[in-house]
């Protein structure tokens, strides 16, 4: 019995880790495309090479809608449905399909929010350390977070040399996360 519990824990860890990493890559690529980030950047190139084998064939059937890469949205949601279903199968011994669809929607939204929160924190740390020059991640993070912090900067000006817009954005994203957590169930 002990081996089964350990085996289940390992399976749960692997499903969560592998699916979350790939879904995260798809979501970051989606958000960078939406933000019109530079795809010649080394990090962008990595995301393109990792996600293209699945996204390119999907684009033949699922066209983009405006700036939104619809095939990336479908891929992120579909992979999340599979991840949630596998987690249910490991933990409960059955796939709860209708629940998996709703939970997956919440998980994708949470992933998008967490990508923005982490990007804002990284942007703040990079600006404090002062190594933004020459860092290939810095321009991507700036491109990603700019659509969120730009409207806030119009309302909250610089205080001395401090830009509080990332802090306000993080607070707002955490409030949005609380709302999503109360509206949509999670795993």
C-alpha positions as CSV (number, residue, x, y, z in Angstrom):
1,X,0.0,0.0,0.0
2,X,2.9,2.3,0.8
3,X,4.3,1.9,-2.7
4,X,1.0,2.8,-4.3
5,X,0.8,6.0,-2.3
6,X,4.4,6.9,-3.2
7,X,3.7,6.0,-6.8
8,X,0.6,8.2,-6.8
9,X,2.5,11.1,-5.3
10,X,5.2,10.8,-8.0
11,X,2.6,10.5,-10.8
12,X,0.8,13.6,-9.4
13,X,4.1,15.5,-9.2
14,X,5.1,14.6,-12.7
15,X,1.7,15.4,-14.2
16,X,1.6,18.8,-12.4
17,X,5.1,19.7,-13.2
18,X,5.3,18.7,-16.9
19,X,1.9,20.0,-17.8
20,X,2.3,23.3,-15.8
21,X,5.6,24.0,-17.4
22,X,4.3,23.5,-21.0
23,X,1.1,25.3,-20.3
24,X,3.1,28.2,-18.8
25,X,5.3,28.3,-22.0
26,X,2.1,28.4,-24.2
27,X,0.5,31.1,-22.0
28,X,3.7,33.3,-22.0
29,X,4.0,32.9,-25.8
30,X,0.3,33.9,-26.1
31,X,0.8,37.0,-23.9
32,X,4.0,38.0,-25.6
33,X,2.3,37.8,-28.9
34,X,-0.6,39.8,-27.6
35,X,1.8,42.5,-26.3
36,X,3.6,42.5,-29.7
37,X,6.9,41.6,-28.0
38,X,10.1,41.1,-29.9
39,X,10.3,37.5,-31.1
40,X,13.9,37.8,-32.1
41,X,14.8,37.7,-28.4
42,X,16.5,34.5,-27.2
43,X,13.8,33.7,-24.6
44,X,11.1,34.3,-27.3
45,X,13.0,32.0,-29.7
46,X,13.0,29.3,-27.0
47,X,9.3,29.6,-26.5
48,X,8.7,29.5,-30.2
49,X,10.8,26.3,-30.6
50,X,9.1,24.6,-27.7
51,X,5.5,25.5,-28.7
52,X,5.7,25.5,-32.5
53,X,5.5,21.7,-32.9
54,X,2.0,21.8,-31.5
55,X,0.8,25.3,-32.4
56,X,1.8,25.4,-36.1
57,X,-0.4,22.4,-37.1
58,X,-3.3,23.8,-34.9
59,X,-3.1,27.1,-36.8
60,X,-4.2,25.4,-40.0
61,X,-7.6,24.8,-38.3
62,X,-7.8,27.5,-35.7
63,X,-7.1,31.0,-37.1
64,X,-6.1,33.9,-34.9
65,X,-8.7,36.5,-34.0
66,X,-7.2,39.9,-34.1
67,X,-4.1,40.0,-31.8
68,X,-5.2,36.9,-30.0
69,X,-3.5,33.6,-31.0
70,X,-6.6,31.5,-30.7
71,X,-4.8,28.2,-31.3
72,X,-2.6,29.0,-28.2
73,X,-5.7,29.7,-26.2
74,X,-7.2,26.4,-27.3
75,X,-4.0,24.6,-26.6
76,X,-3.5,26.0,-23.1
77,X,-7.2,25.2,-22.2
78,X,-7.0,21.7,-23.8
79,X,-3.8,20.8,-22.0
80,X,-5.2,22.2,-18.7
81,X,-8.4,20.0,-19.2
82,X,-6.1,17.0,-19.7
83,X,-4.0,17.9,-16.6
84,X,-7.0,18.4,-14.4
85,X,-8.5,15.1,-15.7
86,X,-5.3,13.2,-15.0
87,X,-5.0,14.7,-11.5
88,X,-8.6,13.6,-10.8
89,X,-7.7,10.1,-12.1
90,X,-4.7,9.8,-9.9
91,X,-6.3,11.2,-6.8
92,X,-9.9,9.9,-7.1
93,X,-9.5,7.1,-9.5
94,X,-12.0,8.6,-11.9
95,X,-12.1,11.4,-14.4
96,X,-14.7,14.1,-13.5
97,X,-15.2,15.5,-17.0
98,X,-17.8,18.3,-16.5
99,X,-15.9,19.5,-13.4
100,X,-12.6,19.3,-15.3
101,X,-13.9,21.8,-17.9
102,X,-14.9,24.4,-15.3
103,X,-11.8,23.9,-13.2
104,X,-9.5,24.1,-16.3
105,X,-11.0,27.5,-17.2
106,X,-10.2,28.8,-13.7
107,X,-6.7,27.3,-13.9
108,X,-5.9,29.0,-17.2
109,X,-7.1,32.3,-15.9
110,X,-5.0,31.8,-12.7
111,X,-2.0,31.0,-14.9
112,X,-2.3,34.2,-16.9
113,X,-2.6,36.2,-13.7
114,X,0.4,34.5,-12.1
115,X,2.5,35.1,-15.3
116,X,1.8,38.8,-14.9
117,X,2.5,38.9,-11.2
118,X,5.8,37.0,-11.6
119,X,6.7,39.3,-14.6
120,X,6.0,42.4,-12.5
121,X,8.1,41.1,-9.6
122,X,11.0,40.2,-12.0
123,X,10.8,43.6,-13.6
124,X,11.0,45.3,-10.2
125,X,14.0,43.1,-9.1
126,X,15.8,43.7,-12.4
127,X,15.3,47.5,-12.1
128,X,16.6,47.4,-8.5
129,X,19.6,45.4,-9.3
130,X,20.4,47.7,-12.2
131,X,21.3,44.9,-14.6
132,X,18.5,45.6,-17.1
133,X,21.0,46.7,-19.7
134,X,22.1,43.8,-21.9
135,X,19.7,41.4,-20.2
136,X,17.6,39.6,-22.9
137,X,14.8,39.0,-20.4
138,X,14.3,42.6,-19.4
139,X,12.9,43.9,-22.8
140,X,10.4,41.0,-22.9
141,X,9.2,41.6,-19.4
142,X,8.8,45.3,-20.2
143,X,6.8,44.4,-23.3
144,X,4.7,42.0,-21.4
145,X,3.9,44.2,-18.4
146,X,3.6,47.6,-20.2
147,X,0.0,47.1,-21.2
148,X,-0.9,46.6,-17.5
149,X,1.2,49.3,-16.0
150,X,0.8,52.0,-18.7
151,X,-2.8,52.9,-17.6
152,X,-1.8,52.9,-14.0
153,X,1.1,55.3,-14.7
154,X,-1.3,57.8,-16.1
155,X,-3.2,57.9,-12.8
156,X,-0.3,57.4,-10.3
157,X,2.7,59.6,-11.2
158,X,6.3,58.9,-10.2
159,X,7.0,59.6,-6.6
160,X,10.5,60.9,-6.6
161,X,12.3,58.2,-8.7
162,X,9.9,55.4,-7.5
163,X,7.4,54.0,-10.0
164,X,4.6,52.5,-7.9
165,X,2.6,51.3,-10.9
166,X,4.0,47.7,-10.7
167,X,3.0,47.5,-7.0
168,X,-0.5,48.8,-7.8
169,X,-0.8,46.3,-10.6
170,X,0.4,43.4,-8.4
171,X,-2.2,44.4,-5.8
172,X,-4.9,44.6,-8.4
173,X,-3.9,41.2,-9.9
174,X,-4.0,39.6,-6.4
175,X,-7.5,41.1,-5.9
176,X,-8.5,39.6,-9.3
177,X,-7.0,36.3,-8.2
178,X,-9.1,36.3,-5.0
179,X,-12.3,37.0,-7.1
180,X,-11.4,34.2,-9.5
181,X,-10.7,31.8,-6.7
182,X,-14.2,32.5,-5.2
183,X,-16.0,32.3,-8.6
184,X,-14.3,29.3,-10.1
185,X,-13.3,26.1,-8.3
186,X,-9.7,24.9,-8.3
187,X,-8.0,21.5,-8.1
